[in-house]
Amino acid sequence: MLLDSLAPYLPAQPCLFEEPQIRFADLHRRAYENRVRRALVSRASDPLTHLYLRQGELAALLHMPEYAESSDPSALNRLPAADLGARAGQPPEAAEPHKGALQEANHRRQAP
């Protein structure tokens, strides 16, 4: 009944999922994907930060996108981990060639 009463406020696109739980999970995933994309693109010219991590902490951070990719394979799950892994133990200049996640987010933002 609630969904029917909110129907006039829903977007005009066809409903891809009939089950509310599946629909919520998809919207939840897209919201976080949009957050990642906006964070990457909106601060492309930000200065580099100096963040010191223990090797175990870095490994844990790199495992998190792998876990996310196992449930939703996408470049935005894979590329940040690849970028961080390539920069690990490298000088600050390593940030410049290893910015695939930024480039992918920018490409998706420009796509229609």
ChimeraX attribute file (.defattr): number of C-alpha atoms within 10 A of each C-alpha:
attribute: neighborCount
match mode: 1-to-1
recipient: residues
	/A:1	6
	/A:2	6
	/A:3	10
	/A:4	9
	/A:5	8
	/A:6	9
	/A:7	11
	/A:8	9
	/A:9	9
	/A:10	11
	/A:11	8
	/A:12	8
	/A:13	6
	/A:14	7
	/A:15	10
	/A:16	9
	/A:17	11
	/A:18	8
	/A:19	9
	/A:20	10
	/A:21	10
	/A:22	12
	/A:23	14
	/A:24	12
	/A:25	11
	/A:26	13
	/A:27	12
	/A:28	11
	/A:29	12
	/A:30	12
	/A:31	12
	/A:32	11
	/A:33	16
	/A:34	14
	/A:35	10
	/A:36	17
	/A:37	20
	/A:38	16
	/A:39	13
	/A:40	20
	/A:41	18
	/A:42	12
	/A:43	10
	/A:44	13
	/A:45	8
	/A:46	7
	/A:47	7
	/A:48	9
	/A:49	7
	/A:50	7
	/A:51	5
	/A:52	8
	/A:53	11
	/A:54	8
	/A:55	11
	/A:56	9
	/A:57	11
	/A:58	15
	/A:59	14
	/A:60	11
	/A:61	15
	/A:62	18
	/A:63	13
	/A:64	13
	/A:65	19
	/A:66	17
	/A:67	13
	/A:68	14
	/A:69	15
	/A:70	12
	/A:71	9
	/A:72	14
	/A:73	13
	/A:74	12
	/A:75	13
	/A:76	23
	/A:77	21
	/A:78	20
	/A:79	21
	/A:80	20
	/A:81	21
	/A:82	17
	/A:83	20
	/A:84	19
	/A:85	16
	/A:86	15
	/A:87	18
	/A:88	14
	/A:89	10
	/A:90	10
	/A:91	8
	/A:92	12
	/A:93	10
	/A:94	15
	/A:95	15
	/A:96	10
	/A:97	10
	/A:98	18
	/A:99	19
	/A:100	18
	/A:101	23
	/A:102	23
	/A:103	15
	/A:104	17
	/A:105	23
	/A:106	17
	/A:107	12
	/A:108	13
	/A:109	13
	/A:110	8
	/A:111	7
	/A:112	4
